[in-house]
Structures are given as C-alpha cells and as structure tokens.
Amino acid sequence: MRPRTKMRKLAILLVAAAALTTAACNTIAGAGKDVSATGAAVTDTAHDATPH
C-alpha cells in the first residue's frame, strides 16, 4: 500500500472516530440532564407529599 493511501485511510478513520465521540458526548450529556430533571421532580413530589 502506498504511504499516501495509508495516511488518507488513517485520516478518514480519525475523523470518523472524532465524529462518533462527539455524538456520544452529546447523548450522554442529554441523558444526564434527563436524569437530573427526574430527580428534581421526585424531590418536589416528596416535599409536596410530606405533611406539614
């Protein structure tokens, strides 16, 4: 394999890996926000249900 072809394949692989990593980070951040919102809703409901 020619060195130029090898470098081109490596560059494409690195760009694809970077794109997948960025997409995964955004997905995980979104999931974290959802879990946080759910926790806040449970906490609010518990406070509302507690007799004063």
C-alpha positions in Angstrom: 0.0 0.0 0.0 1.3 3.4 -0.9 2.1 5.7 2.1 -0.2 8.4 0.8 -3.2 6.0 0.7 -2.3 4.7 4.1 -2.3 8.2 5.5 -5.6 9.0 3.8 -7.3 6.0 5.4 -5.9 6.9 8.8 -7.2 10.5 8.4 -10.7 9.2 7.5 -10.7 6.8 10.4 -9.7 9.6 12.8 -12.3 12.0 11.6 -15.0 9.2 11.9 -13.8 8.4 15.4 -13.9 12.1 16.4 -17.5 12.4 15.0 -18.7 9.4 16.9 -17.1 10.6 20.1 -18.7 14.0 19.8 -22.1 12.4 19.2 -21.7 10.1 22.2 -20.8 13.0 24.5 -23.9 15.0 23.4 -26.1 11.9 24.0 -24.6 11.3 27.5 -25.0 14.9 28.4 -28.6 14.8 27.4 -29.2 11.7 29.4 -27.6 13.3 32.4 -30.0 16.3 32.1 -33.0 13.9 31.9 -31.9 12.0 35.0 -31.3 15.3 36.8 -34.8 16.6 35.9 -36.4 13.3 37.0 -34.6 13.5 40.4 -35.8 17.1 40.8 -39.4 16.0 40.1 -39.2 13.2 42.6 -37.8 15.5 45.2 -40.6 18.1 44.6 -43.2 15.4 44.8 -41.8 14.1 48.1 -41.8 17.6 49.6 -45.4 18.1 48.5 -46.5 14.7 50.0 -44.8 15.4 53.3 -47.3 16.6 56.0 -46.5 20.0 57.4 
